[in-house]
Amino acid sequence: MKKPNSIKPADGKLAVLLPGLGAVATTAIAGTMLARRGLAPPVGSLTQMGTIRLGPRKTARSPKISEVIPLATMNDVVFGGWDIFPENGYEAALDADVLERRHLDAVKEELEGVRPMKAVFDPAYVKRLNGTHVKNGKTKADLVEQVRQDIREFKKQNDATRAVAVWCGSTEVYLEPTAVHESIKSFEKGLFDNDPQIASSQIYAWACMLEDVPFANGAPNLTVDFPAAWELARERHVPIAGKDFKTGQTLMKTVLAPGLKARMLGVKGWFSTNILGNRDGEVLDDPGSFKSKEVSKLGSLETIFQPHLYPELYGDIFHKVRIEYYPPRGDAKEGWDNIDIFGWLGYPMQIKIDFLCRDSILAAPIVLDLALFMDFAQRAGLRGTQEWLSFYFKSPMAAPGLTPEHDLFIQQKKLKNTIRYLVGEELITHLGAEYYD
Ligand SMILES: NC(=O)c1ccc[n+]([C@@H]2O[C@H](COP(=O)([O-])OP(=O)(O)OC[C@H]3O[C@@H](n4cnc5c(N)ncnc54)[C@H](O)[C@@H]3O)[C@@H](O)[C@H]2O)c1
């Protein structure tokens, strides 16, 4: 990462484009509209509430992050997006049934103004859904062109100087990178040949990168995590990030697991199950989409515990993740964890977590933060994978050959040190030797 000579200011309107205007997206949009009118607090958002320590502990300088780097404000943001259903933002938010009427009605007109553009969609990649508000194109290359046109028109109509995209669409079936994903050339050929390995989310991402629009991926789909996408992002100087918002159960895992490891407590088994009843739960009921999520959820413990370094503590963990679609709960997911640990002389103990959470309430501030940080990253001249934003992801993207970092506290330190580095402040190592010598 190169230190910028200067960071461009956040002048003008920022278009925040969300493929997938479902529960997460509409909660993020309505919440931002409420927060910017002072009608509800933007809890959970680092860009709105977070501070950053600068300089030595004794001088205690802790300004807000937004005072240290030039972030777009919530007032600068104009929302748009795509969906396979034509409902406007207000109707889609009512359907999602996350926020109460008193909140939605307070920003009704503004929400009604968010009208989804026609989606790029093929049910082969999301088996449980079918919609009518969908683009037609002879080839996938045509579809890329149509999305590019949408972006240009949206920016023009809304007088936006810049745009960013955050994928809030459904989880696609599990795909692994293939030959078509190898290089820009092979991918472009694949678009013309309608290669079945190119899923809808990759079409949006490709179009965004060609329009110099930073792209963050909130689902576990490949989307921007393959060599051709890394190459295009670097070539066009566009930031990309992913995958899969870290919100409920995995957030708890990446808080707790580093603590157990720090104290050299062993783990024999970690059983995680979830019940949820929203549309996301319905989509994840399909084995192909579940597999994408399962792979994403399983990765965190292995990297945090480093079983190769601690075989006697973590060499034989039975880790299982289940998601059950249970309609009565709607968006109010329940995530259970049973953790079988062992301590001194191998004596066994158990930890139980029962997180009665709200999926979209946890994800919404992440959408806002990613949009604002990705836009900032582009103005700071950063390109390609933004590993400093791993903090927000269950399955963080990292440079090829690098093990991704899952520990939430290391991720947070990395995020804040990246900000310090970019603005020329001293990095904080927490060594503190200067206070004693
Ligand atoms: N809420 C969380 O805590 C959380 C955490 C991590 C990841 N996610 C992921 O975020 C995504 C959104 O979750 P949600 O709860 O809002 O789901 P949702 O089902 O309410 O919304 C997804 C929307 O995407 C639309 N869609 C599907 N394919 C599309 C396409 N090709 N183009 C445009 N729109 C498309 C659907 O019609 C739907 O409106 C899911 O992939 C989910 O797995 C959510």
Ligand as a Chemical Component Dictionary entry (heavy atoms), coordinates in Angstrom:
data_LIG
# 
_chem_comp.id                   LIG 
_chem_comp.type                 NON-POLYMER 
_chem_comp.pdbx_formal_charge   0 
_chem_comp.three_letter_code    LIG 
# 
loop_
_chem_comp_atom.comp_id 
_chem_comp_atom.atom_id 
_chem_comp_atom.alt_atom_id 
_chem_comp_atom.type_symbol 
_chem_comp_atom.charge 
_chem_comp_atom.model_Cartn_x 
_chem_comp_atom.model_Cartn_y 
_chem_comp_atom.model_Cartn_z 
_chem_comp_atom.pdbx_ordinal 
LIG N1  N1  N 0  -27.977 -9.819  7.694  1  
LIG C1  C1  C 0  -26.852 -10.335 8.013  2  
LIG O1  O1  O 0  -26.491 -10.385 9.169  3  
LIG C2  C2  C 0  -25.940 -10.842 6.942  4  
LIG C3  C3  C 0  -24.650 -11.240 7.311  5  
LIG C4  C4  C 0  -23.773 -11.682 6.336  6  
LIG C5  C5  C 0  -24.181 -11.725 5.016  7  
LIG N2  N2  N 1  -25.451 -11.362 4.689  8  
LIG C6  C6  C 0  -25.817 -11.491 3.293  9  
LIG O2  O2  O 0  -26.347 -10.281 2.810  10 
LIG C7  C7  C 0  -27.225 -10.588 1.735  11 
LIG C8  C8  C 0  -28.532 -9.834  1.948  12 
LIG O3  O3  O 0  -29.217 -10.347 3.081  13 
LIG P1  P1  P 0  -30.728 -9.961  3.317  14 
LIG O4  O4  O 0  -31.100 -10.467 4.665  15 
LIG O5  O5  O -1 -30.954 -8.543  2.979  16 
LIG O6  O6  O 0  -31.440 -10.885 2.233  17 
LIG P2  P2  P 0  -32.807 -10.549 1.443  18 
LIG O7  O7  O 0  -33.239 -11.831 0.847  19 
LIG O8  O8  O 0  -33.770 -9.813  2.288  20 
LIG O9  O9  O 0  -32.333 -9.547  0.306  21 
LIG C9  C9  C 0  -31.615 -9.929  -0.804 22 
LIG C10 C10 C 0  -32.219 -9.238  -1.994 23 
LIG O10 O10 O 0  -31.396 -9.504  -3.121 24 
LIG C11 C11 C 0  -32.244 -9.645  -4.228 25 
LIG N3  N3  N 0  -31.485 -10.311 -5.275 26 
LIG C12 C12 C 0  -31.118 -11.602 -5.382 27 
LIG N4  N4  N 0  -30.366 -11.796 -6.476 28 
LIG C13 C13 C 0  -30.228 -10.582 -7.062 29 
LIG C14 C14 C 0  -29.539 -10.122 -8.205 30 
LIG N5  N5  N 0  -28.864 -10.958 -8.979 31 
LIG N6  N6  N 0  -29.606 -8.804  -8.496 32 
LIG C15 C15 C 0  -30.297 -7.939  -7.721 33 
LIG N7  N7  N 0  -30.981 -8.328  -6.623 34 
LIG C16 C16 C 0  -30.926 -9.630  -6.297 35 
LIG C17 C17 C 0  -33.445 -10.393 -3.685 36 
LIG O11 O11 O 0  -34.568 -10.213 -4.512 37 
LIG C18 C18 C 0  -33.610 -9.715  -2.324 38 
LIG O12 O12 O 0  -34.485 -8.601  -2.379 39 
LIG C19 C19 C 0  -27.389 -12.107 1.702  40 
LIG O13 O13 O 0  -26.531 -12.651 0.740  41 
LIG C20 C20 C 0  -26.912 -12.496 3.068  42 
LIG O14 O14 O 0  -26.422 -13.822 3.124  43 
LIG C21 C21 C 0  -26.336 -10.914 5.608  44 
# 
loop_
_chem_comp_bond.comp_id 
_chem_comp_bond.atom_id_1 
_chem_comp_bond.atom_id_2 
_chem_comp_bond.value_order 
_chem_comp_bond.pdbx_ordinal 
LIG N1  C1  SING 1  
LIG C1  O1  DOUB 2  
LIG C1  C2  SING 3  
LIG C2  C3  SING 4  
LIG C2  C21 DOUB 5  
LIG C3  C4  DOUB 6  
LIG C4  C5  SING 7  
LIG C5  N2  DOUB 8  
LIG N2  C6  SING 9  
LIG N2  C21 SING 10 
LIG C6  O2  SING 11 
LIG C6  C20 SING 12 
LIG O2  C7  SING 13 
LIG C7  C8  SING 14 
LIG C7  C19 SING 15 
LIG C8  O3  SING 16 
LIG O3  P1  SING 17 
LIG P1  O4  DOUB 18 
LIG P1  O5  SING 19 
LIG P1  O6  SING 20 
LIG O6  P2  SING 21 
LIG P2  O7  DOUB 22 
LIG P2  O8  SING 23 
LIG P2  O9  SING 24 
LIG O9  C9  SING 25 
LIG C9  C10 SING 26 
LIG C10 O10 SING 27 
LIG C10 C18 SING 28 
LIG O10 C11 SING 29 
LIG C11 N3  SING 30 
LIG C11 C17 SING 31 
LIG N3  C12 SING 32 
LIG N3  C16 SING 33 
LIG C12 N4  DOUB 34 
LIG N4  C13 SING 35 
LIG C13 C14 SING 36 
LIG C13 C16 DOUB 37 
LIG C14 N5  SING 38 
LIG C14 N6  DOUB 39 
LIG N6  C15 SING 40 
LIG C15 N7  DOUB 41 
LIG N7  C16 SING 42 
LIG C17 O11 SING 43 
LIG C17 C18 SING 44 
LIG C18 O12 SING 45 
LIG C19 O13 SING 46 
LIG C19 C20 SING 47 
LIG C20 O14 SING 48 
# 
